[in-house]
Amino acid sequence: MRNDMSGPRVLMRRIRELMAERLDPQTRLDQIVRLIAQNMVAEVCSLYVLRADAVLELYATEGLNPGSVHLAQLRLGEGLVGTIAATARPLNLSDAQKHPAFTYLPETGEEIFNSFLGVPVLRAGRTLGVLVVQNKSARVYRDEESEALETVAMVVAEMIAAGGLEGLTRPGVALDLTRPVSFEGVALSEGIGIGRVVLHEPRVVVTNLFNENAEVEVDRLGEALGFLRVSIEDMLARRDIAGEGEHRAVLEAYRMFAHDRGWVRRLEEAVRNGLTAEAAVEKVQSDMRARMMHLTDPYIRERLHDFDDLANRLLRQLIGRGEDDLSELTDAVVVARQMGAAELLDYRRGQIRGLVLEEGAATSHVVIVARALGVPVVGQVKGAVSMSENRDAIIVDGEDGSVHLRPPQEIEALFADKVRFRAERQQRYRSLRDVPSRTKDGVDIHLQMNAGLLVDLPQLDESAAEGIGLFRTELQFMVASTMPRASDQERLYSAVLDAAAGRPVTFRTLDVGGDKVLPYLSQASEENPALGYRALRLALDRPGLMRTQLRALLKAASGRELRVMFPMVTDVSEVRRARELIDRELTHLGRFGYTLPRDLKIGAMIEVPALLFQLDALMASLDFVSVGSNDLFQFFSAVDRGNTRVAGRFDDLSAPFFRALKMILDAGNRHAVPVTLCGEMAGRPLSAMALIGLGFRSISMAPPSIGPVKAMIVALDAGRLTEVMDEHLLEARPGRTLRQQLMDFAKAHAIPY
């Protein structure tokens, strides 16, 4: 190759012209390797493609035995080519045969070649193949030659991803990009979803690879980098970004990457080798991702997400988002690293068949909303985003926590049978719809549903719930782009009461803050948001916000019963302050002649352990209480429910936690104050059984859980279970957990759990 940069530019121009010609796939590959060999003055150029069975197959060669094409093969990790594919790193050797990984393939006739340069064919950090040049004489290939080969490899990667090698694979052989992949995650919401992938944060698809004028592209790149740096500085300068802590550390890492001279130099080199600015970003990002994915240091692996986000921001600055319109899909399975509840609600309800999260925990709010919508969810599925492409076939099993990407026909058939079985089981649950929720020994259990939007209301009749035990008013605020007006709030609350048709509805006042962020409500960043400025704490400090909501509730309930519940109460004095706001609104509405609620009941959620030592005073000031078991257990066990490393470490079916729940029930009985529970525990048959055994007679859950829980109730002898519960709570036995004892009881008495 020449000493100046004309060689790479000539090569890229010829490759661009070649890609525009109408050629069959094999001819196109043959001409690509021939062009590379000629331009790099190499005696050999070969392309190996990774198959689904982890074998690298020779697809094209210039200089080796042409009869070895589609016959020469190396296992992943075998030989120099296999090593490159396994590590996603180039190899540049002056004497290849002395390398410990060298493997001789007699069918290729390559033993006479000494110099070796091989680069991985990468797309989105995934290795799809290996591109190699060789020479007889001992030499070390220059950096610009390696860069040029990597650039061509990027073009080949796009050919493979676009299906450009279809027709070249033998029957029964598939390429790695299309191979089936199965993941084992954690089941977070029951159900089975069969559909096609929709990436929640779609990759920016680079379609224009080759530049016409390198200097123009360098200028475009520089301008986009300038905008990127300014946006990061703006974020760092914002008042609501804490001066110290993890959030700022992430932004500081972004700033470091954005100003990194090595990164910018690699981008500019890729442009001068013939790529457009956006193609250069994609190439360098893919190289970096592939190398970082093979590192074992957990801190560096975590920084991979930071780098991906930064590079994607730069790509969007250059060309915007991808144009693949997926809005018409009615069988979408959303795949995301993580997402908020409001983001899930941005999708049409009838569109989503499942949700796959690389992170996520059973009690995170997006999972709670998904469960309420009847969407199966599997979380902690590492690598799902990078392995998926939009429109890939996918199956989500929310029962055993498995995810099957691009499943073979036999797996699809198996899950089709499983879906039919679930439909039959749901039909059995529907047959219980009009059966009283009463145990075998005659104890009535009141089953209510959780809701938060108008789309939930049809399930009130479908599930035969006795009412709405928890209406999450914050969801209306989370799905809106601006603060809902008082009239909008009143309209929603009135519609809910209309749909309930006299059945009780418990409205929880606005519970935002923490991980439920409203973009139009300014809040400072917090290190521990779950313990911070949220729910009733925020509302009491912003009485205008709370009074608007209370007025809307009171007006909507005109002449009807109204049940209002305050979240995140920590001290009884907060209840008194909240009641004062209600009294002010009652006085205001009465003065102007509005019809007031026929009956007003005030309650509070018990979520903060501090209330366990104020129970008598609390009960004396309220008409009812509801245990928010998600947050109460989180704070009781000092376990962040959104942290996948610890969320499952402790069991909510534990004797210590149930003793705390018993304290609440006993206090309610002393003061004749009804106690219900509306956390996720209520929706699991085994834990619902435990709650009944403890003494709960009213529980609220996601609508899809009512059928399974009722099936458990009608098979249960509550009195016998209470005896077992009392015995276990009073005399905890070493090595025998409450969960184990409950499972043994259920099996012994044929109770479905």
N, C-alpha and C positions, 0 to 999 in steps of 0.2 A: 504493500500500500504506500502511496505517496506520503511524504513527510508533512505536507500541508493538510488542511481540512477538506480539500476538494474531493478526496476519496469517499468519505461518508456521505457527502452531499450528493455525489453522482450515484452512489448506491441507492440512497433513499429516493432519488428522482426516478431511477429505473424501476424500483420496487413499486412506487406509486403508479407508474405507467402500466406495469404488469398487472396490478390489482384491478385496473380499469378495463382490462381486456376480458373477453368472454372465453374462458378456458375451462376445461374439465378439472376437477380438484387435483388429480395426480399430475397432470401437465403443469398446473400452476406451481405445485410444490417442487417439481423437478426444475423448473426455470428459476425459482427463488434460490435453491441451493447452488445452481450453476452461476447465477449472478453474484452471489456472495463470494464464491470461490474465485471468480474472475476479478472482482473488485479488490479482494483482500490478498490476491496473489497466493492463494492457498491451493494445495493439491487435492484437498478433500474438504467437502462440506456436507454434513449429514444432519437430518432431522429425525429425532426420536419422539414419539408421542406416547404419553402415559395412558394405559388402558385401565378399565375398571377393576381388573384383577391384579393391579399393582405391578404390571409388566410394562416395560418400555420397549416399544416396537419400532424398528427402523421403517420410516415412511418415505424417505427420499434421500438420495445421496448423489454426490458428484465426486468421483474419484475412487470410491470403494466398488466392490463387485456388485453390479446392478442386480444380479440375481438374488442378492441377499435382502432386497427391499421386501418388507412384510414377512420376512423369515427370521432375520436376526433379532434376538430378544435379550433383554437383561431385566432381572428382577429389581424392584425399587431398593436402592442401597447396594446393588451389585455393580462392580466395576466403576470406572470414572464417571460414566454417564449416570449410573444409578446413584452414585454418591452426590452428584450435582442435584439430581431430582429430589433426593431425600433431605438435603441440607438447604436447598434453594440458594446456593452460593456458586459463583463461577469458579472454574479451575483454569489456571494459566500455567502450563508446564513446558519446559524446554526439553525434557526427556520423560515422556509420559510413562514409558515402560518401567521406570524405576519407582514410580509411585506405588505404595503398598496396595492401593485399590485397583490397579490395572488388571483387566481381565481380557484375555485374547479370545476373539471370536473368529475361528478359522474360516467361516463362510464369507467374511467381509474382506479378508486379505489386508488387514490394517497393520500387520506386524512391522512393515517397512517404514511406518511413519513415527516420528519422534515428537515433534512439537505438537502441542494440544491446547486448544482454547475452547472451553464449553461454557455455555450460559443457560440458566433455566428459562423456560418459556412460562412466564407468570401472568396471571390475571387475578386481580383483587387479592394478591398474596398467595394464591393457590398455584402449585406447579402443575402445568398441563403437558410439559415435555421438556426436551433438551435440544439445543442447537449447537453444533460442534464444527470447528475448522481444524485441519491438521496439515502439517508439512513434514517432509522427510528430514530436512536440515534442522539442527537444534537452534531454536530461537525463542525469545519471549515476546509475546504479542503486546503491542503498545496499548495504553489506556484508551486512546481514541478508537482503536480497533475493537476493543472489548465493548465500548459504549455503542459503536455502530451495530455490533452483533446483538446486543441487548435490545436495541431499538427495533431491529428486524424481528427479534423474538416476540416483541410486543404485538407486531402486526400479525404474526402467525397465531398468537394467543387469541386475537379477535376473530381470526378465521375459524379456529376450533370452536370458540364460544358461539359463533353465529351458525354453526352446523356446516361449515365449509368443507369438512372432510367426510360428510355423509356419502356413502357409496363405496368408500375405501376400506371399511371394516368388514372383516369376514363374518359370516353368519354365526351368531352366538357370542360375538365379541363386541364389547361396548367401550367407549372412551371414558376416562375417569370423570370428565365433567358431567356425564350423564349417569354415572353409576348410582345405584340406590345407597342411601346412607340412613342408618338408624341411630337414634340418640336415646339415652336414658336420662330423664330428668326427674322432676318431682311433680306429682299430680296435685294441682291447686284448685281445679274446678271440674266436677264430674261431667262426663259426656264424651262423645266421639265426634270429631270433626274431620270430614273428608272434603278436600277442596284443592285450591291452588294458592301458591304463595303470593302474598302482598307484603313487600318489605316496607316496614313503617317509615324508615328513613331510606328511601330508594337511592341506590348508587347513581351518581351522575354519569351518564353514558357518554363517552367520548367517541364521536363518529368521524370527526375531521382530524386525521392523524398527521398528515404531511403538510409542511409549510411551503409557501411560495416565496417568502422573503424572511430569512432568519432574523434580521435586525428589527423588522416590524414586530415579529413575535416576541423578541426579547423586550421590546418596549411595552407590549401588552402585558407581559409577565410582570415587569417592574411596576407598572401602574396598578395591577391587581394586588401585588404584594404590598404596595403603599396603602391601598384601601384596607387591606386585611390588618396591617399594623395599627392603623388609625382606629379601627373598630375595637381592637383589643385594648388599646390605651383608653378609649372611651369607657369600656366596661370596667377597667381598673379604677377609673376616676369617679365612677358613679358612687353616690352617697350610700346606696343600699348594699354595696359590697363591703363586707367586714374588713377592717384594717389588717386583721391577722386571721389565720386559720386555713382550713383545707380548701375552701372556695377560692381564696386569693392565691393559694399555692398553685392551683390548677391553671389559673389565668397567667400567673408568672411563668409557668412552664410553656403556655401558648406563646407568650411574648418571646421567650428564649428560642423556641423553634422558629418563629416568624423572622427572627433576626439572625438565625444561624447561617454563617457564611458558607459552610460546607453544603448545606441543603440548597441554598440559592445557587451556588456554583454548579451543583449537579443538575439543577433545573435548567440553567443557561446552557450547559454542555449538551443536554438532550435536545434543546431547541436548535442549537448550531449543528447538531447531527441530522437535522431535517424534520424534527417534530414540531407540531404546533405547541403553543404555550400550554393548552389544556392536556394534550397528549403527554407532554413532558411531566406535568404534575402527576398524571395517572401512572406513568412509568416509574418515576422516583418513589411515589407512594407505594406501589406494588412491591418494588425492590425492598424498601424499608420494612414493609409489613411482613414479607416473607422471612426476612432475616430476624426480626424481633420475635416472630412466632416460634422460632426454634431456640430461643433463649430460655433458661430455666429460672432466672432471677424474677421473683414475683413482682417486685417493684417496677422493673423494666417492662414486664409484660403488661402491667396496668397502664403504663405510659403509652402503650400502643393505641389505646382508645383516644388519648389526647391527640396523638399524631394523626390518626384517622380523621378526627373531627376537624383539625386544623386544615388538612389537605382538602377535605370536602368543602370547607368554607371557601378555600381558594378556588376550587373548581367551579363552585356556584357563582363566585365573583366573575369568573371568566365566561361561563356559558349558561349559567342557570341550572335549574333542576332538569332531570331526565324527562322525556316527553311521553314515556309509556303510559297510556291512559288505562288505568285499571278500574275505573269507576263502574264499568259495566259488569264486572265480576259479581255474581250472586253467590259464589261459593268461596269467598276469600278467607284464607287463614293468615292472620297478621303475624309476621315474624319481626321481633324487635329485641334490642338489647335490654331496654327498659322503657316504660312509658307511664304517663299519668292517667288518672281516671278520665279527665276531661278529653284527653287525646283519643281514648277509646270511644268516647261518645261522639267524636267527630265522624266516625264511620256510621253508615246507615245500619240500623238494627238488623234488617233482613239480609244484609250483605255478608255478615261475619259468621263463619262456621267454626272458628277456633282461634286461639291465641297462643303463640309460642314466645317465651321470654328467656333471654340468656341469664337474666337475674330474676327477681320476683320472689315473694313469700306469700304464704297462704292468707295472711291478714293485711297485705298491702292493699291500698284502696282500689287500684286498678283491678285486682283480682276479685275484690268484693263486688265491684260494679259488674264485672264479667259474669260472676256467679249469679247475680241478680238478673242478668239478661239471658241466663241459660247458655252461656258460651263456655265450652270446655277450654281449660287452660293447663299448660304444662310449663313449669318454670325451671330455672337453673340448667338450661340446655346450652352448654358451652359450645361455641362455634357454629350455632345455627345460622346466624346472619351471614357469615362469610361463605358458608357452604351452599346457601340458597340463592336462587335467581327468581325474579318475578315470573309468575305463571308456572313454576315447577309444581308437579303434583305432590301433595303432602297429606299425611294422616296424623291427627293428634288424638292420642288416647288419654283422656283426663281421668281414667280409672287406674291405670298402672304406671302412668308417667312416661310413656314412650312416645317418640315422634319418628315417623317414617317419611323420609324425603325421597322423592322419585321412586316410590315403592314398586316392586315387581308385581305381576298380575296375581300371583298366588297370595301375596299379602293383601292386595286390594280385595280379593274374593273373601279372605278370612275376615277382614273388617266389615265388609258388606253384610256377612252373616252376623257379626257382632252387633251391628246397627239394628238389624232385624230383631235380634234377641232383646236389645234395649227397648225397642218399640213395643215389644210384647210385654216387657216388664212395666213400662210406663202405662200400658193399657190396664194392667192389674192395679196399678196405683189409682188410675182414673176410676176404676170400679169401686174404690173406697171413698170416692168423692163425697157421697151423701151418707156415708157411715159415720155415726158420731165418734168423735175423738175421745174414746173412753177405754180405760184399761179393763182387763178381764175381771178385776175385782171391783169395778164400778166407779173408778176415779175419773172425773172429767178433766181433760187437759185442753186448755185453750191455745189453739195454734193460730198465730197471726203472721203476717208477711211484712218484710221490709221493702220499702219502695223509695223513689226519689224523683221520678219524672212521670209525665202523663202516659208515656209508653208502657209503664209498669201496671197501670190500672186495670186493663183487661184481665190480668192474671188474678185479680182479687176474686172474680167469679170462677175462673178456670180452675184455680187451686182450692176453692171452697174455704179460703181463709176466713177466720172470724172477724178480721179487721186488719188494720195496718198498725203494727206495734212500734214501727219506727219509720217515719217519713223524713228522709234526709233532705232538708230544705236547701242545703248548700249546693246540690247538684244543679239546680236552676242557675245559680251564680257561676258555677264552674264551666258550664257550656255556653255562657253568654260572653260576647266580646266587650260589653259594657255593663255597668251596674244595672240589674233589672229594676225598672221603675216600680213604685208602690202599686200601681194599677196592674202591672204584669204579675206581681207576686199575689195580689188578691185574686186575680183570675185563676191562677194555678191552684191556690188553696181551696177556692170555691169548687173547682172542678173535681178535686180530690174528694171533698166531702160529698159532692153529688154522686160520684161513682161508688162511694162507700155505702150510700143509701141507708144511713142510720147505724151502720157498724162503726165501732170506735176507731178513731184515727189519732195517733200520737205524733204531733209535729215536733221535731227537734229543732230548736232555734239554730241560727247560722253557726256551723262548725267549720270555720276556715282557719288558715294559718297552718303551721307545721308543713306537712307535705302536700297540703291542699292550697296551692297558691293561686290567687286571682290576679291576672296580669294588670288589671286596672286599679288594684288596691295596693298602694305603695307600702312595702314592708322591708325592714332591714333584714339582711341575711343573718341566720343564727347557726351556731355550731350544733345545738341540740334542739331542733325545731319541735320535736314531739313533746319536749318539756318546756317549750317557750311560750311565745306570745300568740295564743290561738284560742279558738272557741269562745267560751264565756269571758275569759280574761280580755280578749280583744274587744268583744261586744260591749262590755261594761265601760271600757275606756272610750268607746265610740257610741255614746247613747243615741245619737241621731240615727245611726245605722240600725241599731236594735229596735228603736221605737218605730221606725218605718215598717220593719217586719212585723212587729207585734200589732201595729194598727191594721196592717193588711190581714193578719190572721183573725183578729177580732171582727173586722168587717165581713170577712168571708164566712165566718161562722154564724152570721145573723140568725138568731132564733134556734140554733142547734148547739149540741154539745161541742166544746173545744177542749182538747187536751194539749198542753204546751209543756215541753220538757227542755231543761237547760243542760248543755253538755259541759264536761270537763270542770265540774264543781270541785273545789278544793277545800273550801271553808263555808260553813253555814251562813256567814255574813254575806257571801256572794248571792245566795238565794234571796236573802232579804232585800238586797239592792235590786235584784232582777224583778222581784215582786213589786217593788215601788214603781218601776217603769211601767209594769202592766197596769197598776192602779191609776197612774197618770193618764194612760191611754183610755182606760175605761171612763174616767171622768171626762176627758176631752170628747169622746164619741157620744157619751150620754148628753153632754151639754148641747151638741148639735143635732140631737134627735135620732141618732142611728139606733137600729135595733141591736141590742147586745146579745152575746151568746146565751142560750137557755141555761147552760151549765158550764162552768169554767173550772177545770181541774189543772193544777200546777204540779209538775214533777221534776225530777232531776235524774241524771245518769250518774251512777256510781262507777267511776273509772279510775279515781285517784285513791291509793291506799290510805291517805290521811283521813278519808271519810269513815274508815272502819272504826276510828276512835272518836267519832262525833255522831254515831248512828242515832242515839236517842234524840239529840237536839235536831238532827236532820229530819227524822220521821215526824217530829212534832210540827215541823214547818211546811210539810208537803202533803199532797193528796195521794201520790203514788211515787214509786221509784223504779228505775229500770237499770239492771246491771249491764254495762257495756263491757262484756268479757274480753274483747280484743285488747283494749287499752288497759283494763284492770290487770290482766295477766302480764301484759308487757311491762307495766310499772312494778307489779308485784315481784316478778322474776328478774327485773333489770335486764330485759331482753328486747333489743330493737327489732320490732316485727318486720321491718323492711331489710334487715341485714341477714343475708342468706347463710352467713357463717354461724349465726347463733339462733336464728328464728326457730329452728327445730330442735334445739339442744334440750329444752325442758318441756315437760308434758303438762298441758292444762288439765288433764285427768290425773291430778296428783292430790294426795291427802292434804298437804298444806294449803293449796289453793281452795280445795273444797271446804276446809274449815273456815276460811275467810267468807266463802259464799254462805255457809251456814250461819255465820254471825249476822249477815245481812237479813236472811230469812227470819231469824229469831227476833231481830229488832222490829221487822215489819209486823210480825205476829203480835208483839207486845203492844204496838201502837195501832193495830188494825189498819195498817197501810199496805195496799197491794204491792207485791214485788214481782216483777217480770224480768226476763233476760232476753237481750236482743243481739248478742254477739254471734260469731260464727259457730260457737259450740252448739247452739240451739239447732243448727241445721244438719248435724251429723248424728245418725241414729244412736250410735253407742254413747256419745257424750250427752245427747238429749235424754237417753234412758237414765244416765247417772244423775242428771239434773232433777228428773222426776223422782228418783229414789231419794234425793236429798230433800225434796219438799217443794220444788217449783211446780206451779200449776198453770202458768202462762208463759209461753216462750214465743219468740218472733224470729223468723228466718227468711232466707231467699225463697221465692215461690217454688222453684223446682225441688226444694228439700221437703216440702210439706207431705208429699205422697210417701216417700221412704220413711219419714218420721212417724206418720200415722200408722203405717204397716207395722212398725215396731210397737206402737202404743197398744193397738188392739190385741197384740199377743203377750202383753206384759202383765204380770201380777205386781202392782206397785207396792203393796204392803210387804210382800216377801222381799222385794228388792230393798226397801227401806231398812229392813232388819239387817240385811247383808251390809248395806252402806254404813249403818250405825256401828256395826261391829268393826268394820275396817277402819273407820275414822277414829274410833276410840282406841283400837288396839292394832296399830300398824304393824305388820309382820315383816321381818327382814327378808328381803329377796322376793316379796310378793307385792307388786305394784297394784294400785287401784285399777289401772287399765286391764291388767291380767285377770284380776278377780271379776271385773265386769264382763270380760269376754267369756270367761268360764261360765258365768251365770247365764249369759245369753245363749251359749251353746247348749247348756244343760236343759234350758226351758224352750228351745226351738224358737228363739226370738231373732228375727232378721235384723242384722246390724251392719 
